[in-house]
């Protein structure tokens, strides 16, 4: 549901689409020195699911507590992921699964389960109703 935070999930990655993959050269200057810093921006949208349904997971490379790789690198189809601290973010009225820097994502040992692809949580549109 919208507003959900702090969920622990076991999901299977069904497919992944890298939507942003670029390097940005940011320059910071002062009157004493100047330097340039290379920053890489990668964003992927992956369909992940379990027995209850599927949802789009938005992965950004700087998310979660990972020391060996970036979150985007874990989004290989077929991977089983343990996600600790997942939350729901709304994007244009639709739900997306997301994590922040406090979350943990671990590749799990292969587990056999059937993903319910008939129930996509990201296809349900929500409307914000103002409180009066």
Residue pairs with C-beta under 8 A, 6 or more apart in sequence:
1 88
2 88
2 90
2 95
2 126
3 88
4 87
4 88
5 87
5 88
6 85
6 86
6 87
7 83
7 85
7 86
7 87
8 82
8 83
8 84
8 85
8 86
9 50
9 81
9 82
9 83
9 86
9 97
10 50
10 80
10 81
10 82
10 83
10 108
10 111
11 48
11 49
11 50
11 57
11 80
11 81
11 83
12 48
12 49
12 50
12 78
12 79
12 80
12 81
12 113
12 115
13 46
13 47
13 48
13 74
13 75
13 76
13 77
13 78
13 79
13 80
13 81
14 46
14 47
14 48
14 49
14 54
14 77
14 115
14 117
15 46
15 47
15 77
16 44
16 45
16 46
16 47
16 75
16 76
16 77
17 44
17 45
17 46
18 42
18 43
18 44
18 72
19 43
19 44
19 45
20 41
20 42
20 43
21 41
21 42
21 43
22 40
22 41
22 42
23 38
23 39
23 40
23 41
24 38
24 39
24 40
24 41
25 36
25 37
25 38
25 39
26 36
26 37
26 39
27 34
27 35
27 36
27 37
28 34
28 35
28 36
28 37
40 61
41 61
42 60
42 61
42 70
42 72
43 58
43 59
43 60
43 61
43 72
44 58
44 59
44 72
44 75
45 56
45 57
45 58
45 59
46 56
46 57
46 59
46 75
47 54
47 55
47 56
47 57
47 122
48 54
48 55
48 56
48 57
48 81
48 97
49 55
49 115
49 116
49 117
50 113
50 115
50 116
51 113
51 114
51 115
51 116
52 116
52 119
53 116
53 118
53 119
53 120
53 121
54 115
54 116
54 117
54 119
54 120
54 121
54 122
55 95
55 96
55 97
55 120
55 121
55 122
56 94
56 96
56 97
56 122
57 75
57 96
57 97
57 98
58 89
58 91
58 96
58 97
58 98
59 71
59 72
59 74
59 75
59 99
60 71
60 72
61 70
61 71
61 72
61 73
62 70
62 71
62 101
63 71
63 98
63 99
63 100
63 101
63 103
64 71
64 99
64 100
64 101
64 103
64 104
64 105
65 101
65 102
65 103
65 104
66 74
66 104
66 105
71 99
71 105
74 81
74 105
74 107
79 107
80 107
80 108
80 109
80 110
80 111
81 105
81 106
81 107
81 108
82 104
82 105
82 106
82 107
82 108
83 97
83 99
83 103
83 104
83 105
84 103
84 104
84 105
84 106
85 99
85 100
85 102
85 103
85 104
86 97
86 98
86 99
86 103
87 97
87 98
87 99
87 100
88 95
88 96
88 97
88 98
89 95
89 96
89 97
89 98
90 96
90 126
93 125
93 126
93 127
93 128
94 122
94 123
94 124
94 125
94 126
95 121
95 122
95 124
95 126
96 122
99 105
